[in-house]
Amino acid sequence: MTSRIDLRLKRSLSIPVPARVSALAMLLVVMGLVAAVFGTGCGDGGRVLEVTPRPTTPPIVGEELAYVSLGNGRTEIHRISRFGSGLLNFSKKAGSINSYPSWSPDSTKLAFTSEREGSGDIYAMNSDGSGQVRITRDAAAEGFPSWSPDGQRIAFVSMRDGNSEIYVMNADGSNGLRLTNDPGPDSLPAWSPDGTLIAFEAGRSASFDIYVMRADGSDQRPLIVDKAVDFAPSWSPDGKQIAFGSNLEGNADIYVMNADGSNVVRLTDDTADDGDPDWSPDGERLVFYSDRSGSRELWVMNTDGAAATQITYGDSVYFQPDWSPDGSRIAFSSSQDGKLTLLVIGSDGSFATLLTDRPLSDLSPAWSPDGGKLAFESTRDGAGEIYVMDAEGSNQVRLTDHPARDSRPAWSPDGGSILFESERDGNSELYTVRADGSDLRRVTNNQALDTSAAWSPDGSLIAFASLRAGNSNIFLVRPDGNGIVQLTNSPGEHELPVWSPDGTRIAFESEARGDRDLFMIRPDGSDLMAISAAPGRDSSPTWSRDGSRLAFVSEREGNEDVFVVNTDGTGLANMSVDPSRDLSPAWSPAGDYLAFVSDRAGTRDIFTINADGTGLVSITTDGVRQEDGPVWRPS
């Protein structure tokens, strides 16, 4: 019979055969396709992903961070969703090939293909990548698993009888049963939502067509037979339609047809190749791969082909997407570092969203109280000005305009004003401006340095550090500049005041006892107490949302780690024990985990960890850029 590559050579077409080398490399050798598939699907040793995509659908509010990212000579502001975010590599094993993920119906497990122990077998793992178990143990190449809707069985492809055929087995690998038996190769099984039918691609004619059969292998029949290569069938959640890839019009595009093969409709019409469609659980969108951006990336579109949006960005090859049944994640295959791996991203596609993209520096992001806007500092128009933008990076507006530097914006609790530091009068003073750029006001007026300002939760006071008493001390002032009160008055530096959520206490750094420790004081100057007291520097205090704990950075164990302590000084715990530097802790809005910066992976990345110290996750994994200053989006 004529193979896909024969068709490509005869028609001079760019066949969109996805990188199916995975565990079925042996199968493809038999079919004479390996070299060509590597050329069209995998590339030669994929390059490292650069996690700097443009804005996509906003992730869940309250599960999101803004942060500063440094790389390629630029300082940018990025946004990242903790929910399913971070490009998670679940199957990375040196020298192995892992591909073609398939979610279990309850979204708790993934079946996949791996060559780690032979020519190719089916494995399963938990959705977080743990508990990887080999399911099939035949000497022949096996792959392309597809979980049945009830979670009890897995359909897959095997060469165990000398040809590429479709089999079904129990989810634990037992009771394997051959469903197809044809001289032509059958592959890529896909269960109907009710579990009664299996669609598949078949090379039984002069090309590859979409077939369907009953779940027991009976009643095998073609749904579409044409001169094209038709591949990768995917059922709609209601079972009424099947999406698939086809090069019917020359290059590969996404098509959809009724479940009986009627009413074939072309959804994509691009000069690049599109393939491997998969429906979202709500039936409203399709994820697919496309070469239209210059490299093979994942895209999402409406089921009528409208609103196509790119959701991965990088120079590697991404393909074979599979939407989790709960709709929260998309698993897919990637050619990276010379091998195939499995990756998972949030279904919104935003592992990291680039919000600013200018030749100079954008930094100090600050969320508005409602999470709808970000204020930030930018040097794009001079020494440093205050800007605001929408949470998606749009509508960037300059608020201040002065040759001197304006920096460190902080929103008032009502979202109406922005507090910032400015050197426009010769030294660092505090100013406010309305969120629309009007009503600029000077708050402090002193020849000494005023800095590190923070609004009280009710917006009635501003705490700040000042050198006006000789050494750095903590002061309070009303937003109109009146009522300045000095809270601390002792030797050493007192800096970085941080209000408790209820406004009854202020935590700050102090060198009153020689080392840098954390202290706490009430706004009336009473109840001064030390929270931490140990050799080494303690810094960067941040309150939990309920005001019961402080997270901070400490060098007391020889390097910088993130610690947590109760506000009465008890319950001290090292949350991030590691020889590397861990910095900039930030509590999530719900207080159940912390974000922080660490260089433990070689570059500075953003990590999250549960409030009890478990569940460490790297949510930026670029490996090139330096990330800093995570700030949670308010819930």
N, C-alpha and C positions, 0 to 999 in steps of 0.2 A: 504493500500500500504506500501511498505518498505521505511522507511525514510533514510536520509543520515546517521544518527547515527546508524541505523540498519545495513546499508551497512558497516560502519566502524567496527562495532563489529563482523560482519560475516567474513569480509576479513582481520581483524587486520590491517586496513589501517589508516593512519593519514589523515583524511578527511580535506581538506583545506578550509572548510566553513569559509568565512571571518566573522568578528565580526558583524553579522547582528542583534545583539540584539538591537541596536539603538532604533528607535521609534517603531519597530515591535517586541518588547519583548513579547507582548501579542500573536502575531502570532506564535512566536517560542515556547511559552508555549503550545499552542494548538498542535504544531507539536512535542512537547516533546524534543526540542533541546537546550533549554537555557543553561543548565549546560555544555553541551558538547561544545557549541559554545563559551561560555566564556573561556573554557579551551583551545580551539584551536585558538580563534580569539582575545580575549581581555586580557587574563591574569587576575590576581587578583590585581587590583589597580596598574596600570602601574607606573614605576619609572620615575624620572625626567630626561629629555633629557640632555645628556652631549654633548654640541655643539663643538666637536673637530674632525670633519671628515677629512679624507685624501683628497688630491687634487682631484678635478673633473674637468670638462670642465671649462676653465677660463671664468668668467663673463665678462660683457661689460667693456672695458677699459674706464677709466674716471669716472666710477660709482663704485669705489672700494676703500677700505681702508686696510692698514696694521696697526696692532696694537700689543701691548704687552699684553699677557694674563698670569695671575698668578693663579695657582691652583695645588692641588695634589703634593705640594712640588716642582713644576717646574715653571720656567718663560719661556714662549714660544712666538714665533711670529705667529700670525694668520692673515689671510686675509679674508675679508668679502665683499660681493657685496651688494651695497645699492639697486640695481635694484631687487625688489622682495625678498630681503633678509631679514634675521631675521625671525625666526620661528614665524609667526603671528598667534595667537590664536583668531579666529574671533567669536567663539561661547561659550566661557567659561561662564557658569552660574553654581552657586553652586547647587549641587544636581541634575542637569539635565543631560540628555544624548543627545548629538548632533552628528549626523553622516551622512554619505552618501551625500557628496556635488555634485552638478551638475551645471556646468557653463551655463549661458545664452549665446546665439550665439555671442553677442557683447562683452562678457567678462566683463560686468559691474555689473552683479548680480550672486548670487549663490542661488540655491534652496537647501534645506537640510531637514533632519528629526530631530525632537526634541520631547522629552517627557516633556518639561518644564511645560506644562499646561494639561497633561493628559497621556493617554496611548501611544500617538504618533500622530503627525501631520506634515504636510508639511509647511515649512517656507521659506521665501526668504529674502535676505539681499543684500546690496550693496557690491561690491568686497572688500571694505576696512573694512567690518564688521558692518557698520552702517545701520540704517534703517531696522532692523529686524521685519518682518511682518508675522503673521500667515495666511496661505492661506486656509488650510482645517480645518473644525470644527466638524468632526464627532466623535461620542463617541468611535468608533472602532479604532484600531491601523492602522496607515497609514504611508507609507514611501517609500524609494527608488525612489525619483523623477528623471525624465529625461526630459530635455528641448527639445522641437521640434526645428528643424533647423531654422525655421522662427521666433522663439521666442514667438509665440502666444499661444502655448499649453504646458502642462506638463503631461507626462505619469507618473503614480505612481502605487503603490500597496496598496490595502486596504482590510481590513477584514470586511467591513461594511455589507456584505451579508453573513457572517459566514464562509467564506473561503478566502484564499489568492488569489486574482484576480487582474488583471491589468485594470486600469481605465485611462481615459484621461480627462483633464479639461482645461479651459482657464488659462492663466498665472496668473490671479487674483483670481482663485479658483472657478469661476462660471462654469455652464454647465458641470457638471461631467457626464461622460458616461462610463458604464462598457463595456470593450472590450472582456474579456475572461469569460468563465463560464464552469468550469470543476471541478469534485470532487478533482482532484489533485491540489496542490499549484502551482500557476504561479507567477513569481517574476522577478525582475531586468530587466525592459524594457529598450531597447536601440534603438533610432531612426536611421534609415538609413539616410545618408547625404542629400538625396533629399526629405526626409520627407514622403515618400510613404509607408514605411515598418517599422515594429517594431520587433526586435529580442528580445527574452526573454528566461529565463530558466524555465523549466516546469517539475514538478514531476508527470507526467501522466502515467509513466510506472514503472518498477521495480527500476528505478533510476531517476536521473535528466538529462534532455536532453536539447539541444538548439532548440528552435522553432522560427518560423517567422510568421507574419501575416501582413495584410494590415493595414494602419493607422486607418481604421474604424472598425477593429476587424474581418474582413472577411478573408477567405482563410488561416486559421490557419493550419500549417503543420510543421512537424519536419525536421530539417536540418541534424541532426545527432542523431541517436539512438543507444546506445551501453550499455554495462554492467556498465559503469563508471558513476561517478558524473561529469557532464559537467556543467559549471557555468560561469556567468559574461561575456556575449557576448559583443563585442565592434567592431563597424564597422570601416573599414579603411576610410580615408577621401574621397577616390574616389568611395566608395561603392562596390568595387569588392571583398573584403575579410572581414572575421569576425575572430577576435582573441577571444580566450576563455580559461578558465582554465579547466583542466580535470585530474582525477587520473587514466586514462586508463592504464598506465604502472605501477601502484602501488602507487606512491606518486603523488602529484599534480604538473603538469607542464603547461606551456603555449603552446597552439596550435594555428594554423591558418588554415582556410579553405576558399574556394571560397564561395561567397555569396549564391550559390545554394547548399552548403553542400559537394561539391566534393573536392578532392585533399587536404585531411587533412594532415598537416605537424606539427610535434613536433618541437618547437623552443627551449625549455629549457630541459636539461637532467641533473638534479642534485638530489642528495639524499634528499635534503630538499624540502619543499613545495613552489611552486610558484603559484600565482593567481592574479585575478583582473586586467587583462591587459587593457591598454587604449592607443590609438594611439596619437602620436604627430600630430598637425595640418598639418604639411608638409608630413605626411605619412612615414617618414624615421625612426622613433623610436617608441618603446613601453615602457611605464612605467608599472611596476607591483610590487607586494609585493613578498618578498622571505624570507625564514627562514635560508638561507644558511650561514649567518654570525653568527648565534646563537640566534638572536632575529628577530622579524618580521620587516623588513625595506623595504624601497622603492628602486627599482633598475630601471635603464634604459638600453635598449639594442637596437641594430639595428633590423630591421624587419626580418632579416634572423637568428636571435638569437645570432649574434656575438657581441662582445664588450660590454658585460654586465658590468655595472658600478653601484656601490652602491651610492645613493645620500642622504640618511639619516643615521644618526649614533646615537644610543642611546639604552637604555634598555627598552624603551616602545615599544608598538605594533603599527605599522603603516600599514594602509591598505586602500582599496577603493580609489586609486588615480584617479583624473580627471584633464586632461590637459586643460588649458584655450584655447579657440579658437584662441586667438592672439598669442599663443605659449610662452608667457612670464612666466606663473606660473603653478604650480600644486597644486590643493587642495586635501586634503586627510583627512581620519579619523585617530584618535589616541586614544589609551587607556592610559590615564595619570591621576594620582591622583585619581584613583578609579572611573573614569567616562570617557565617550567617548566625545571627542571634535573634532572640525574641525580646521585644520591648513593649511597654505599656505606657499609655498616656491617658490623661483625662479626656473624656469625650468632647469637651469643649476645645480640645487641641492645644490648650495653652500651658505648655510646660514653662515657658517664659515669654512674656510679651514685651517687646521693645516699645517703650512709651516715648522716648526722646531719641533723636538721631541727628546730632549736630556735630560739626567738626571740633567744637570746643567742649567745655565741661558743663554737665547738668548734674546737680547733686542736692543733697539734703531734702529728700521728698517728705512731705507731711500731708497726711490725709485730712480732709475736712470731716467734721463730726458725723455727717451722714454718709461718708464713704463715696460721695459722688464726684469729688474733685481732689486734685493733688496740687499743693503749692510746692515750689522748688526754687532753688537758686540756679542761675545759668550765667556763664561768661560769654554767651554767643554774641552779645551786643556791647561788650566792654568788660569792666573789672568784675562785675557780678551784680545781677539784678534779680528781683523776685518775680516769678511767673506763676500762673495757675493754668491748669488744664483739666479737661474731663478725665474720668478714671480710665477711659480707653485710649488716652493720649491725644485726643482731638481738642480743638479750640484752645490752643496754647496762646495765652494773653500775657503781655508784659505789664506788671503793676507799677514797678518803680523805674526811674530813669535818672541816674546820677553818675558822674564819673567815678565816684568812690564806690567801694564794695558794699552791697547789701546782701545779707546772708542769714541762714538759720531761721527760716519761716516757721511759725507756729500758729495754728488756727485758734481763735477764741472759741470757748465751748458752744456758743450760739451760732458759730459759723459765719458771723457777720464781719469779723475783722481778722487781720493777720499781723501778728507780732513778729518783728525781725530786728536784727542787729545791723547797724550802719556806721561806716566810718566817714560819712559825709561832712561831719563837723570837726574832723581832725583826730578823733579817737572813737573807740567803739561805744556807741550809745544805743538805747532801745527806742524803737519807733513802732507805731501801728499804722495800718492802712486798711481801708475798707476792702472787702473781697472783690469789688469792682474797680479798684485802683484809686478811688476818691478818698478825700478826707485824710491825707497824710498828717500824722501827729508825732511830735517828739515826746517821749515819755520820760527819759532821764537826761540830765544836763549837768555833767560833772567832768572835770579834766581827767579823772581816772577811768580805767577800763571797766565797762559794764558788759556782762556777757551771760551766757547760759540761762536765758530767761525761760520761765515756765508759767503758764496760766494756772490759777486755782480752778478746781472743777466747776465752781459757780461763776467764774469769770470776773469776780470782784477784786482780785489781787493778782499781782505778778511777782513771783519769786525770781531772784537773780543773784549772781555773784558779782562783786565789785571790789576794786582795789582802793576805793576812796578812803578807807580807814587805814591804809598803809599796806597791810597784807590782804589777801582775798578773804572776804566774809560774805555771808548770806544776808540779803536784804529783801524787804517787801516794798511794793509800791502799788498804788491804785492805777488803773489804766489811763487816767487823766494826768498822771505824773505827780499827784499829790500824795501826802501821807507816807513818806518814805520812813521805814523802820529798819533798824539793824538788829538781826536776830542772833548772830554769833559775834563773839568778841574775845578771841583767845589767840595765842601764837599759832603759827602754821597756816596753811592754806585750807580754806573751806570752799568747796566748789560743787557744781552740778546739782542744784536742788531739784527734787522730784516730788510732786504732791501725791499723797495717798488718794485713792479714788473718792473717799468721802470728804476730802479737804481738811481733815483734822490734824494731819501730820505732814512733815516734810523730811524726806530722807536726803542725805547729801554725803559727799566725800569730805574727809577731814584729816589733816596731819597734826592735830592738836597733841597727839601722844607720840609723835615721831614717825611711826609708820603711817601709811595712808589707810584709814579705817572708814567704816560706814557709821554715821550717826543719824539720829532722828530727833526732831524738835517740833513743838506745836507752833502754830502761827503767831501766838502771843508771846513766844520766847520761852515758855515753860517746858518742863519735862524733857530736858536734854538728856539723851541716853546713847550709849555706844551699842550698836547692833553687832558689830564684828570687832574682834580684837585678837590678832594673831600676827606673827612675823610675816612680812610680805605685803604687797600692795593689794588692797581691796578697792574696787572701782565699779562704775557703771551700774548703779542700783536701778531696779525697775520693779514696780509694784504689781502683784497679782491683782486681778480684777476685784476680788473680794477684800483686798487690803490686808489679808492675813499673812502674806509671805513677800519676801523680797528675793529676787534673783540678782546676782552680781558676778563680777569677774574677780578672781583671786589668784595670787601667785603663792599662796601659803604652802602648796605642795611641790613647789619648784618650777612650775610653769603655769601659764594662764589657763584656768579652767572655769567653767560656769558652775556656781554654787547657788543653792537655795537655802534660806533661813527663815524661820518664823519671825514675826516682827517683835517678839519678846526676846529674841536672841537664841531661842532653842531650836532644835531640829535641823542643825546644820548638815547639809548633804552636798557632796560633789556630784553634779549631774553629768559631767562630760569627761570622765577620767580618760586622758589621752596625753601622750608626750607632746602633741602639737599645741598650737595656740588656739584657744576657743574664746571668742570675744562677742560683744554687742548682744547680750540676751534680750529677748522681747517676748512677753507673755502673749498668748493668743487671746482673743476677746473673751472666750469662755473660760480661760484660765486652766485648760486641761493639757496644754503643752507649751513648750518654749521654742522659739526660733533663735538661732545664734550663728555666728560666723566661725568657720574653722578652716585651717590650712592642712588638715590631716590627710587630704587626698592629693597634696602637692600644690594645688592652687587654692585660693581662698574661695570657699563656697558657702552657701546657706544651708544649714541643717535644721531639722526639727526633732524634738524629743518629748516624750510624754512627761507629765509633771512628776511622775514617780521615777524618772530616769531610764525607763525602758523605751523601746521602739524608735531607736535612732534612725533617721532617714535623711539622706542628702537630697535636697530638692532642687539644687542647681548642680549640674554634672558636666559643665562645658569642658573642663580640663584645660582651658586656655585663659579665660577672663578671670579677673579678680573681683569678687563680689563683697559688698559691705553694707552695713547699716540697715538691716531688715526692719520694716515698720508695718504692723498689721493693719489691714483695712478694718475700720469699725464695723461691728455687726448691727 
